[in-house]
Amino acid sequence: MKKLFFLLAAVASVSFANAQKVSEKEVPAVVKSALHKNHPDAKDLKWEKEKGNYEAEFEVGEKDYSVLIDASGKIIETEVEIKTDALPARVKEYVSKNYAGQKIKEAAKITDANSVVTYEAEIKGKDLIFDQSGKFLKEIKD
């Protein structure tokens, strides 16, 4: 029982160290301004601070968004939820071949500050990242 408690505490502390929830009043005005300039319809924001950057999560219509902004107000990347059917065919082929029997739970289109598009396919405990054509780039464990 002690080992389980220790393990859970360790996992929680690592998760907490990587991203910390912050209140809107803790977010610099320049960061909030950059977000609202690019996403004026963003409401019910949830903010986190991650490695010196600010991440805003929100919903517009039926889509979930996540925007990563640095402390100076520069948008680093924007992630938009997409339907799994909207993923490139190569992504779906890769998942069915390399993760047989696993289903893509969520999908997202990520656009960075240089307009480079990547795709994310979430499967059990992992985020798989692909380039714009659907070529596998890397796996990130949740």
C-alpha angles and dihedrals in degrees: 000000000000090000091052092049091048091049093050091047091050093050091048093050092050091049090048092050093054098050129010125194112237131188119246091250089061092057114094115249092238090058093049090046092053091050095049092045090058098031108029092167094057110126137164091032123195114200131203131176114223124178092333094313129102124235120200119197120193145140129242114187106320096333129096118221134193120189123188114206129179122229092264092057099258113143108233098184143343122214120197125187113240134182113266088239088064092063116105112269091244090062093055091045091051093050095048091048099042101030101035114190094015121115127216104248099188137001134201141184113222123199119188130205090273092053091252109153124214131169130226124206116189118210129166105320095337142086114212116204123206134179123245093276093050099259112151113250108169149331122237119195115221 
